Amino acid sequence: MRIKEHPILDFPEKKKIPFYCDGKLLFGREGDTIAAALHDNGIMVYRITEKERSRGFFCAIGKCSSCFMTVNGIPNVKTCVKPLKKNMKVETQKGKGVYK
């Protein structure tokens, strides 16, 4: 799902780094946000609201709450603006999120 070619922009290859989403080992690119890495891996649901509604990548600028996930045990992390780090543990957030 990653854009590889564009008529005007250049997309240099970035180093792959491992991370975990709901216990599954995935790979993202150094310098990408968590949301970009998830999208690149085909993951579209980031949280489930209290009313059982799924949410995912929406505004991509940190202004909404659709991309909230639990990252390394911390809930309500805005994954669209948070840089991906090696071996991060990202979890689908259910409800308002609970500190672990």
C-alpha positions, 0 to 999 in steps of 0.5 A: 500500500506504500507509494513507490513511484510518483511523477514529481515526488521522490520516495527514497527507500528507508530502513525497515524496522520491526514493531509489534501490533496486537502481538504480531511482528510487523515491519515499518520504515524508519521515519514513518509514523505509527499510522503510516506503518500500520496502513502500509501493513494493511491495518485499518482499524486502530481503536474500537469506541465504547459504542463498538464503532471502529476507527482508523486513519482519518485526519493525519494531523493529530486533530481528531481521536480516530487514530488513538492506540495503546503504545508501549502500555500508554493509551490514547497515543495519536499514531498519526503524528507519533514516530515509529520506533524499533520494537514498539508494542502497539495495540488496538485500543478498546473504549477509553483506553487503560494504562498497563 
